[in-house]
Amino acid sequence: KGVQKIVVKKNLTHNIYENYLKSRKECMVTMHQLGSKDHIIRLLRSSKI
């Protein structure tokens, strides 16, 4: 799966994108989302490059 739209909108700026194109340095973002399993709601944290 990819990165949520709100994370891209808030965290990834044009400067970060330009720096990646020039130096190939990856940017880590952390996302939080609600998920449920067996009717138990949990807060899930995932990190993406």
N, CA, C and O atoms as a Maestro MAE file, in Angstrom:
{
 s_m_m2io_version
 :::
 2.0.0
}

f_m_ct {
 s_m_title
 :::
 protein
 m_atom[196] {
  # First column is atom index #
  i_m_mmod_type
  r_m_x_coord
  r_m_y_coord
  r_m_z_coord
  i_m_residue_number
  s_m_chain_name
  s_m_pdb_residue_name
  s_m_pdb_atom_name
  i_m_atomic_number
  :::
  1 25 0.836 -1.179 0.000 1 A "LYS " " N  " 7
  2 3 0.000 0.000 0.000 1 A "LYS " " CA " 6
  3 2 0.874 1.233 0.000 1 A "LYS " " C  " 6
  4 15 2.060 1.174 0.326 1 A "LYS " " O  " 8
  5 25 0.280 2.342 -0.366 2 A "GLY " " N  " 7
  6 3 1.034 3.574 -0.477 2 A "GLY " " CA " 6
  7 2 0.912 4.455 0.749 2 A "GLY " " C  " 6
  8 15 0.584 3.990 1.841 2 A "GLY " " O  " 8
  9 25 1.180 5.725 0.549 3 A "VAL " " N  " 7
  10 3 1.146 6.713 1.614 3 A "VAL " " CA " 6
  11 2 -0.180 7.458 1.525 3 A "VAL " " C  " 6
  12 15 -0.655 7.764 0.431 3 A "VAL " " O  " 8
  13 25 -0.777 7.749 2.682 4 A "GLN " " N  " 7
  14 3 -2.051 8.455 2.716 4 A "GLN " " CA " 6
  15 2 -1.900 9.861 2.142 4 A "GLN " " C  " 6
  16 15 -0.833 10.467 2.242 4 A "GLN " " O  " 8
  17 25 -2.981 10.380 1.538 5 A "LYS " " N  " 7
  18 3 -2.942 11.689 0.891 5 A "LYS " " CA " 6
  19 2 -2.609 12.804 1.872 5 A "LYS " " C  " 6
  20 15 -1.864 13.721 1.527 5 A "LYS " " O  " 8
  21 25 -3.142 12.744 3.080 6 A "ILE " " N  " 7
  22 3 -2.903 13.808 4.055 6 A "ILE " " CA " 6
  23 2 -1.437 13.849 4.473 6 A "ILE " " C  " 6
  24 15 -0.910 14.926 4.752 6 A "ILE " " O  " 8
  25 25 -0.773 12.707 4.521 7 A "VAL " " N  " 7
  26 3 0.650 12.657 4.871 7 A "VAL " " CA " 6
  27 2 1.465 13.316 3.769 7 A "VAL " " C  " 6
  28 15 2.399 14.068 4.048 7 A "VAL " " O  " 8
  29 25 1.118 13.038 2.523 8 A "VAL " " N  " 7
  30 3 1.818 13.657 1.394 8 A "VAL " " CA " 6
  31 2 1.593 15.158 1.414 8 A "VAL " " C  " 6
  32 15 2.527 15.929 1.193 8 A "VAL " " O  " 8
  33 25 0.365 15.579 1.677 9 A "LYS " " N  " 7
  34 3 0.029 17.004 1.659 9 A "LYS " " CA " 6
  35 2 0.753 17.775 2.764 9 A "LYS " " C  " 6
  36 15 1.215 18.894 2.539 9 A "LYS " " O  " 8
  37 25 0.855 17.180 3.962 10 A "LYS " " N  " 7
  38 3 1.463 17.877 5.095 10 A "LYS " " CA " 6
  39 2 2.984 17.775 5.131 10 A "LYS " " C  " 6
  40 15 3.650 18.751 5.474 10 A "LYS " " O  " 8
  41 25 3.552 16.621 4.785 11 A "ASN " " N  " 7
  42 3 4.969 16.370 5.033 11 A "ASN " " CA " 6
  43 2 5.869 16.489 3.816 11 A "ASN " " C  " 6
  44 15 7.005 16.946 3.942 11 A "ASN " " O  " 8
  45 25 5.399 16.095 2.652 12 A "LEU " " N  " 7
  46 3 6.267 16.069 1.484 12 A "LEU " " CA " 6
  47 2 6.149 17.375 0.709 12 A "LEU " " C  " 6
  48 15 5.114 17.664 0.107 12 A "LEU " " O  " 8
  49 25 7.210 18.148 0.733 13 A "THR " " N  " 7
  50 3 7.220 19.428 0.039 13 A "THR " " CA " 6
  51 2 8.013 19.304 -1.255 13 A "THR " " C  " 6
  52 15 8.651 18.283 -1.512 13 A "THR " " O  " 8
  53 25 7.964 20.339 -2.050 14 A "HIS " " N  " 7
  54 3 8.688 20.343 -3.315 14 A "HIS " " CA " 6
  55 2 10.198 20.274 -3.072 14 A "HIS " " C  " 6
  56 15 10.920 19.637 -3.839 14 A "HIS " " O  " 8
  57 25 10.675 20.926 -2.010 15 A "ASN " " N  " 7
  58 3 12.112 20.891 -1.692 15 A "ASN " " CA " 6
  59 2 12.578 19.474 -1.369 15 A "ASN " " C  " 6
  60 15 13.660 19.069 -1.793 15 A "ASN " " O  " 8
  61 25 11.779 18.724 -0.630 16 A "ILE " " N  " 7
  62 3 12.135 17.341 -0.314 16 A "ILE " " CA " 6
  63 2 12.194 16.521 -1.591 16 A "ILE " " C  " 6
  64 15 13.087 15.690 -1.758 16 A "ILE " " O  " 8
  65 25 11.242 16.751 -2.496 17 A "TYR " " N  " 7
  66 3 11.223 16.029 -3.772 17 A "TYR " " CA " 6
  67 2 12.456 16.362 -4.610 17 A "TYR " " C  " 6
  68 15 13.065 15.465 -5.194 17 A "TYR " " O  " 8
  69 25 12.828 17.639 -4.675 18 A "GLU " " N  " 7
  70 3 14.024 18.043 -5.427 18 A "GLU " " CA " 6
  71 2 15.280 17.420 -4.834 18 A "GLU " " C  " 6
  72 15 16.137 16.934 -5.572 18 A "GLU " " O  " 8
  73 25 15.397 17.428 -3.506 19 A "ASN " " N  " 7
  74 3 16.564 16.830 -2.852 19 A "ASN " " CA " 6
  75 2 16.660 15.341 -3.150 19 A "ASN " " C  " 6
  76 15 17.758 14.812 -3.323 19 A "ASN " " O  " 8
  77 25 15.523 14.664 -3.211 20 A "TYR " " N  " 7
  78 3 15.540 13.241 -3.542 20 A "TYR " " CA " 6
  79 2 16.046 13.020 -4.962 20 A "TYR " " C  " 6
  80 15 16.832 12.104 -5.202 20 A "TYR " " O  " 8
  81 25 15.607 13.840 -5.895 21 A "LEU " " N  " 7
  82 3 16.038 13.678 -7.280 21 A "LEU " " CA " 6
  83 2 17.536 13.918 -7.437 21 A "LEU " " C  " 6
  84 15 18.191 13.267 -8.251 21 A "LEU " " O  " 8
  85 25 18.077 14.854 -6.656 22 A "LYS " " N  " 7
  86 3 19.500 15.181 -6.766 22 A "LYS " " CA " 6
  87 2 20.383 14.172 -6.034 22 A "LYS " " C  " 6
  88 15 21.399 13.737 -6.577 22 A "LYS " " O  " 8
  89 25 20.015 13.799 -4.825 23 A "SER " " N  " 7
  90 3 20.912 12.982 -4.002 23 A "SER " " CA " 6
  91 2 20.415 11.559 -3.748 23 A "SER " " C  " 6
  92 15 21.151 10.751 -3.181 23 A "SER " " O  " 8
  93 25 19.205 11.240 -4.147 24 A "ARG " " N  " 7
  94 3 18.602 9.915 -3.927 24 A "ARG " " CA " 6
  95 2 18.518 9.562 -2.442 24 A "ARG " " C  " 6
  96 15 18.542 8.385 -2.083 24 A "ARG " " O  " 8
  97 25 18.421 10.578 -1.577 25 A "LYS " " N  " 7
  98 3 18.255 10.337 -0.150 25 A "LYS " " CA " 6
  99 2 16.764 10.128 0.132 25 A "LYS " " C  " 6
  100 15 15.933 10.971 -0.207 25 A "LYS " " O  " 8
  101 25 16.439 8.994 0.755 26 A "GLU " " N  " 7
  102 3 15.048 8.639 0.974 26 A "GLU " " CA " 6
  103 2 14.487 9.351 2.196 26 A "GLU " " C  " 6
  104 15 15.222 9.675 3.129 26 A "GLU " " O  " 8
  105 25 13.197 9.590 2.186 27 A "CYS " " N  " 7
  106 3 12.503 10.285 3.264 27 A "CYS " " CA " 6
  107 2 11.513 9.320 3.915 27 A "CYS " " C  " 6
  108 15 10.668 8.744 3.231 27 A "CYS " " O  " 8
  109 25 11.613 9.143 5.225 28 A "MET " " N  " 7
  110 3 10.693 8.266 5.951 28 A "MET " " CA " 6
  111 2 9.535 9.088 6.503 28 A "MET " " C  " 6
  112 15 9.744 10.174 7.043 28 A "MET " " O  " 8
  113 25 8.330 8.577 6.369 29 A "VAL " " N  " 7
  114 3 7.153 9.205 6.961 29 A "VAL " " CA " 6
  115 2 6.437 8.166 7.818 29 A "VAL " " C  " 6
  116 15 6.436 6.978 7.497 29 A "VAL " " O  " 8
  117 25 5.833 8.623 8.903 30 A "THR " " N  " 7
  118 3 5.087 7.751 9.798 30 A "THR " " CA " 6
  119 2 3.613 8.096 9.694 30 A "THR " " C  " 6
  120 15 3.234 9.266 9.749 30 A "THR " " O  " 8
  121 25 2.785 7.075 9.542 31 A "MET " " N  " 7
  122 3 1.349 7.269 9.418 31 A "MET " " CA " 6
  123 2 0.649 6.569 10.575 31 A "MET " " C  " 6
  124 15 1.119 5.546 11.073 31 A "MET " " O  " 8
  125 25 -0.473 7.129 10.995 32 A "HIS " " N  " 7
  126 3 -1.320 6.512 12.008 32 A "HIS " " CA " 6
  127 2 -2.694 6.288 11.393 32 A "HIS " " C  " 6
  128 15 -3.211 7.153 10.685 32 A "HIS " " O  " 8
  129 25 -3.284 5.133 11.660 33 A "GLN " " N  " 7
  130 3 -4.620 4.862 11.164 33 A "GLN " " CA " 6
  131 2 -5.317 3.898 12.115 33 A "GLN " " C  " 6
  132 15 -4.673 3.133 12.834 33 A "GLN " " O  " 8
  133 25 -6.642 3.948 12.105 34 A "LEU " " N  " 7
  134 3 -7.435 3.067 12.941 34 A "LEU " " CA " 6
  135 2 -7.718 1.778 12.190 34 A "LEU " " C  " 6
  136 15 -7.986 1.798 10.989 34 A "LEU " " O  " 8
  137 25 -7.658 0.671 12.890 35 A "GLY " " N  " 7
  138 3 -7.968 -0.618 12.300 35 A "GLY " " CA " 6
  139 2 -8.665 -1.488 13.328 35 A "GLY " " C  " 6
  140 15 -8.529 -1.263 14.531 35 A "GLY " " O  " 8
  141 25 -9.405 -2.474 12.867 36 A "SER " " N  " 7
  142 3 -10.088 -3.356 13.806 36 A "SER " " CA " 6
  143 2 -9.824 -4.809 13.433 36 A "SER " " C  " 6
  144 15 -9.688 -5.157 12.261 36 A "SER " " O  " 8
  145 25 -9.757 -5.631 14.449 37 A "LYS " " N  " 7
  146 3 -9.612 -7.069 14.271 37 A "LYS " " CA " 6
  147 2 -10.389 -7.734 15.399 37 A "LYS " " C  " 6
  148 15 -10.169 -7.437 16.573 37 A "LYS " " O  " 8
  149 25 -11.283 -8.617 15.045 38 A "ASP " " N  " 7
  150 3 -12.149 -9.282 16.028 38 A "ASP " " CA " 6
  151 2 -12.921 -8.264 16.872 38 A "ASP " " C  " 6
  152 15 -13.058 -8.434 18.084 38 A "ASP " " O  " 8
  153 25 -13.420 -7.217 16.235 39 A "HIS " " N  " 7
  154 3 -14.230 -6.167 16.869 39 A "HIS " " CA " 6
  155 2 -13.458 -5.387 17.930 39 A "HIS " " C  " 6
  156 15 -14.067 -4.795 18.821 39 A "HIS " " O  " 8
  157 25 -12.153 -5.376 17.850 40 A "ILE " " N  " 7
  158 3 -11.318 -4.580 18.752 40 A "ILE " " CA " 6
  159 2 -10.634 -3.515 17.911 40 A "ILE " " C  " 6
  160 15 -9.907 -3.826 16.967 40 A "ILE " " O  " 8
  161 25 -10.873 -2.253 18.261 41 A "ILE " " N  " 7
  162 3 -10.308 -1.142 17.498 41 A "ILE " " CA " 6
  163 2 -8.910 -0.843 18.019 41 A "ILE " " C  " 6
  164 15 -8.685 -0.759 19.226 41 A "ILE " " O  " 8
  165 25 -7.980 -0.684 17.093 42 A "ARG " " N  " 7
  166 3 -6.577 -0.433 17.446 42 A "ARG " " CA " 6
  167 2 -6.034 0.729 16.634 42 A "ARG " " C  " 6
  168 15 -6.541 1.035 15.555 42 A "ARG " " O  " 8
  169 25 -5.018 1.362 17.150 43 A "LEU " " N  " 7
  170 3 -4.306 2.410 16.436 43 A "LEU " " CA " 6
  171 2 -3.066 1.780 15.815 43 A "LEU " " C  " 6
  172 15 -2.205 1.254 16.521 43 A "LEU " " O  " 8
  173 25 -2.984 1.836 14.494 44 A "LEU " " N  " 7
  174 3 -1.867 1.227 13.777 44 A "LEU " " CA " 6
  175 2 -0.881 2.301 13.351 44 A "LEU " " C  " 6
  176 15 -1.282 3.342 12.830 44 A "LEU " " O  " 8
  177 25 0.386 2.061 13.565 45 A "ARG " " N  " 7
  178 3 1.439 2.980 13.159 45 A "ARG " " CA " 6
  179 2 2.297 2.274 12.126 45 A "ARG " " C  " 6
  180 15 2.757 1.156 12.353 45 A "ARG " " O  " 8
  181 25 2.512 2.927 10.990 46 A "SER " " N  " 7
  182 3 3.360 2.329 9.963 46 A "SER " " CA " 6
  183 2 4.298 3.384 9.401 46 A "SER " " C  " 6
  184 15 3.944 4.560 9.311 46 A "SER " " O  " 8
  185 25 5.487 2.960 9.026 47 A "SER " " N  " 7
  186 3 6.486 3.850 8.443 47 A "SER " " CA " 6
  187 2 6.721 3.448 7.001 47 A "SER " " C  " 6
  188 15 6.828 2.263 6.684 47 A "SER " " O  " 8
  189 25 6.801 4.441 6.129 48 A "LYS " " N  " 7
  190 3 7.026 4.202 4.705 48 A "LYS " " CA " 6
  191 2 8.191 5.056 4.238 48 A "LYS " " C  " 6
  192 15 8.513 6.083 4.835 48 A "LYS " " O  " 8
  193 25 8.809 4.613 3.166 49 A "ILE " " N  " 7
  194 3 9.904 5.367 2.557 49 A "ILE " " CA " 6
  195 2 9.338 6.238 1.468 49 A "ILE " " C  " 6
  196 15 10.082 6.967 0.812 49 A "ILE " " O  " 8
  :::
 }
 m_bond[195] {
  # First column is bond index #
  i_m_from
  i_m_to
  i_m_order
  :::
  1 1 2 1
  2 2 3 1
  3 3 4 2
  4 3 5 1
  5 5 6 1
  6 6 7 1
  7 7 8 2
  8 7 9 1
  9 9 10 1
  10 10 11 1
  11 11 12 2
  12 11 13 1
  13 13 14 1
  14 14 15 1
  15 15 16 2
  16 15 17 1
  17 17 18 1
  18 18 19 1
  19 19 20 2
  20 19 21 1
  21 21 22 1
  22 22 23 1
  23 23 24 2
  24 23 25 1
  25 25 26 1
  26 26 27 1
  27 27 28 2
  28 27 29 1
  29 29 30 1
  30 30 31 1
  31 31 32 2
  32 31 33 1
  33 33 34 1
  34 34 35 1
  35 35 36 2
  36 35 37 1
  37 37 38 1
  38 38 39 1
  39 39 40 2
  40 39 41 1
  41 41 42 1
  42 42 43 1
  43 43 44 2
  44 43 45 1
  45 45 46 1
  46 46 47 1
  47 47 48 2
  48 47 49 1
  49 49 50 1
  50 50 51 1
  51 51 52 2
  52 51 53 1
  53 53 54 1
  54 54 55 1
  55 55 56 2
  56 55 57 1
  57 57 58 1
  58 58 59 1
  59 59 60 2
  60 59 61 1
  61 61 62 1
  62 62 63 1
  63 63 64 2
  64 63 65 1
  65 65 66 1
  66 66 67 1
  67 67 68 2
  68 67 69 1
  69 69 70 1
  70 70 71 1
  71 71 72 2
  72 71 73 1
  73 73 74 1
  74 74 75 1
  75 75 76 2
  76 75 77 1
  77 77 78 1
  78 78 79 1
  79 79 80 2
  80 79 81 1
  81 81 82 1
  82 82 83 1
  83 83 84 2
  84 83 85 1
  85 85 86 1
  86 86 87 1
  87 87 88 2
  88 87 89 1
  89 89 90 1
  90 90 91 1
  91 91 92 2
  92 91 93 1
  93 93 94 1
  94 94 95 1
  95 95 96 2
  96 95 97 1
  97 97 98 1
  98 98 99 1
  99 99 100 2
  100 99 101 1
  101 101 102 1
  102 102 103 1
  103 103 104 2
  104 103 105 1
  105 105 106 1
  106 106 107 1
  107 107 108 2
  108 107 109 1
  109 109 110 1
  110 110 111 1
  111 111 112 2
  112 111 113 1
  113 113 114 1
  114 114 115 1
  115 115 116 2
  116 115 117 1
  117 117 118 1
  118 118 119 1
  119 119 120 2
  120 119 121 1
  121 121 122 1
  122 122 123 1
  123 123 124 2
  124 123 125 1
  125 125 126 1
  126 126 127 1
  127 127 128 2
  128 127 129 1
  129 129 130 1
  130 130 131 1
  131 131 132 2
  132 131 133 1
  133 133 134 1
  134 134 135 1
  135 135 136 2
  136 135 137 1
  137 137 138 1
  138 138 139 1
  139 139 140 2
  140 139 141 1
  141 141 142 1
  142 142 143 1
  143 143 144 2
  144 143 145 1
  145 145 146 1
  146 146 147 1
  147 147 148 2
  148 147 149 1
  149 149 150 1
  150 150 151 1
  151 151 152 2
  152 151 153 1
  153 153 154 1
  154 154 155 1
  155 155 156 2
  156 155 157 1
  157 157 158 1
  158 158 159 1
  159 159 160 2
  160 159 161 1
  161 161 162 1
  162 162 163 1
  163 163 164 2
  164 163 165 1
  165 165 166 1
  166 166 167 1
  167 167 168 2
  168 167 169 1
  169 169 170 1
  170 170 171 1
  171 171 172 2
  172 171 173 1
  173 173 174 1
  174 174 175 1
  175 175 176 2
  176 175 177 1
  177 177 178 1
  178 178 179 1
  179 179 180 2
  180 179 181 1
  181 181 182 1
  182 182 183 1
  183 183 184 2
  184 183 185 1
  185 185 186 1
  186 186 187 1
  187 187 188 2
  188 187 189 1
  189 189 190 1
  190 190 191 1
  191 191 192 2
  192 191 193 1
  193 193 194 1
  194 194 195 1
  195 195 196 2
  :::
 }
}
